[in-house]
Amino acid sequence: MTTVRDIYNALFAFAPASMKMDWDNVGLLCGRFDAPVDTVLVALDPMPDVIDEAKETGAQCIVTHHPLFFDAPRAVNDASYEGRCILELAEAKIAAINLHTNLDVCPGGVNDVLAETLGLTEVSVLNPTGTDARGRPYGLIRTGMVREQRLAEFAAFVKSTLSCPGLRFADAGKPVRRVAVGGGSCGSAIDDVLAAGCDTLVTADLEYNHFEEAKYRGLNLIDAGHFETENPVCAVLERVVREALPELTVLRAKAHKDETQFL
C-alpha cells in the first residue's frame, strides 16, 4: 500500500527540505502521513479549483509548488481563504504536500527547468548557497547563453514559449546574449545578475523601480509572470512521483491557470 509518506519521501529526496529558505513553509501541510494513496494531482497552487478537481478525480493527495499557508493559522474556519482550503482538504481526506524554495534552488528544479525551457546553454548557478549530496551546487538564479538577438525578439520568444498572456519588458539598449533566469519573484537579484555580467534578466513580479533602475544600469528586464515562469516545474513533480512510485496514477491539474487577465 502506497502512503502519503512514500510520496513525501520521494519528493524530498529530490528537493531536500534543508535547501529551503528560513522563512519558508514546506512539507505535508495538511493530511496524514499514513493515509493510503492511489491517485496524485499535481499543480502550482493548492487553490480551491484544484481541490475541487482532486475531489472529482478521486485524488487523495495534492502536490504543489506553493504552500497552503506560510504562517501557522491561529484559527481554522471558513472565514479565511486559507481556513476554507484547509477545511475542504481535511473534510475530503486529501493530503497537501508542497515544495517551495527548496524546489526553486535544487538541481533540476524550477530554475533549471526555466533555463532549459528558454534554451539557455552553458547554464550555471549564480552564487551557489550550497551543494547537494552528489556535490552539485544549488542556488536561486541560473545564468546561461542564448543566440545574440534584440530584446524585442527574445521577449517575443519568451512570451510564446511560456504561453504568457502578456509580459512586461524594459530595453536597456543592449543585445541579449548572457541571460539570467529566476522563476517567480527575483527582482532583488538585479545586483548579483549585473555583477555576473548578464545583459538580461527573466523573472516575474517586478516593481516599477526595478524597471527604472535596471534600464539606468544597463540590464534588460523581462517580467514573464509568476505562474508562467514556475508552472513548467509541474512536469518535474509529475516525473519524480511517477518514477519513484509507478503504481500511482499521477495527474496534472487542468483547473489551475494564471488568474491574471490582459486587455
Steps between C-alpha positions, in 0.01 A plus 500: 500500500644836395459776756536876519835444672631313195413796278651744750824298517534485121444873458732609779774266382492705179471842670614464863330721757846607618529709182199718578532861614455567871168684464343233282242231577530165324391143561174324579288799604170313522423130533631177648834345411356149527199564273483268196532656154438372149452832315703823522412840354785742416454878477687823565259615774260325741216729396127419540459399133785252538349357818169457317681323217668268750157405632366444148795283393519306825850624583592444865807724483576838342863589427570869441786746478340775708398432860149488638611761754827662609426578864314263729136616510369603841159362407373259235152605393314603187546872565843502329627380163761272658250369753249408231768316302619308806144402591425388143811282498446354846131426442583323172799320659736642238864553598690810385878490450704792371859571400569872473840668522671161525355426156606845376866441580557124465672346197231418245245724670313817405792700365683221321172417326444867411852530359453183295156607376643831377787325324788631710837332449807492726261521797646561845377589848550864594646533851437143624371473856615140546560162339273197505589143600645440152721809520288706260470872579158646561363852525219721383611656168625327185708670232572387147548599140260550209546597137565874480179685417301814571304511824167532317574178312601314815199633693269374224668159524454493879134598464433224249705231672350555845148564362485840669173690446720809508831613644683818598853583396746787510768543236834626629634527146713188516475188284396185682782247540565410863171439680406447865173328590313484829153352517258698714610814684871562443521876451728519803769316302574793267831586671626140481383460141687813392811394691495171308514689170147418386324733258146366559291370792182296454289480814160616634325733745730791413426839650501841333836592652659178376437603139635852555811383684582216262472713187722767655757233593493330161298185573214383279201380704218262409211439739340185358260432787523301822282214379665481159860491627428232760228282350743296283632336819170315542624256235799427725278433802296259288811321381653468848187338643446274197857373494515436874149354531390357163196337657339842549281692257650849470288776347574863405232740620294641214316754713808697597587803290638850534213715624661815354324640194619756245301745288 
